[in-house]
Amino acid sequence: MKIAVEFAIVMVEIETKLVNQSSTKPIKWKCYIDNIFSLWDSNIQEIDIFITQANNFHPTIKFTAEISDIEITFLGTIISKEERFRN
């Protein structure tokens, strides 16, 4: 358990530095262990640049992303932006 706590602390430090140094920032950035849920009002190209920067930020920690305008699964929960939320 101690290793998980230490990993979480290191990840918070890395993520905080990464987001603070980026010109493109998420509206929301929520973490659960090694999973991140983020909301963006940026275009896909800006998000791709952020992910590239994130993957160059630390030599051994790499980020993957699932991006959708409509729906995504996070920790087994489907998060949906249905028609009623688009307006």
ZAMARGU-4260 file (C-alpha; in steps of 0.2 Angstrom, whole numbers, plus 5000, padded with zeros to 4 digits):
<rodrens>
0) 5000/5000/5000 | 5014/5012/5004 | 5021/5011/4986 | 5003/5015/4979 | 5003/5031/4990
5) 5020/5036/4985 | 5016/5033/4967 | 5000/5044/4969 | 5010/5058/4977 | 5023/5058/4963
10) 5009/5057/4950 | 5000/5072/4958 | 5016/5082/4957 | 5019/5077/4939 | 5001/5081/4933
15) 5001/5098/4943 | 5017/5103/4934 | 5012/5097/4917 | 4995/5106/4918 | 5003/5122/4925
20) 5016/5123/4911 | 5004/5120/4897 | 4996/5134/4887 | 4981/5122/4884 | 4972/5118/4900
25) 4958/5106/4904 | 4942/5113/4912 | 4942/5099/4924 | 4956/5087/4929 | 4951/5073/4941
30) 4962/5058/4946 | 4959/5041/4953 | 4975/5032/4956 | 4982/5030/4939 | 4967/5036/4929
35) 4963/5054/4924 | 4946/5061/4919 | 4947/5078/4910 | 4935/5090/4902 | 4941/5101/4888
40) 4935/5116/4878 | 4949/5115/4866 | 4950/5107/4849 | 4957/5090/4846 | 4973/5097/4839
45) 4976/5106/4855 | 4972/5091/4865 | 4984/5080/4855 | 4998/5093/4858 | 4995/5092/4876
50) 4996/5073/4876 | 5012/5074/4866 | 5019/5086/4879 | 5013/5075/4893 | 5022/5060/4885
55) 5038/5070/4884 | 5037/5077/4902 | 5044/5062/4911 | 5055/5049/4904 | 5046/5033/4910
60) 5028/5039/4913 | 5017/5039/4897 | 4999/5045/4895 | 4985/5037/4884 | 4969/5046/4880
65) 4952/5041/4874 | 4943/5057/4866 | 4925/5058/4862 | 4913/5072/4859 | 4898/5061/4864
70) 4903/5047/4876 | 4917/5039/4886 | 4919/5025/4899 | 4929/5030/4914 | 4932/5017/4928
75) 4918/5006/4921 | 4905/5021/4920 | 4899/5027/4904 | 4899/5046/4904 | 4888/5053/4890
80) 4885/5070/4882 | 4868/5067/4875 | 4858/5079/4864 | 4850/5088/4878 | 4867/5093/4885
85) 4874/5099/4868 | 4864/5115/4869
</rodrens>
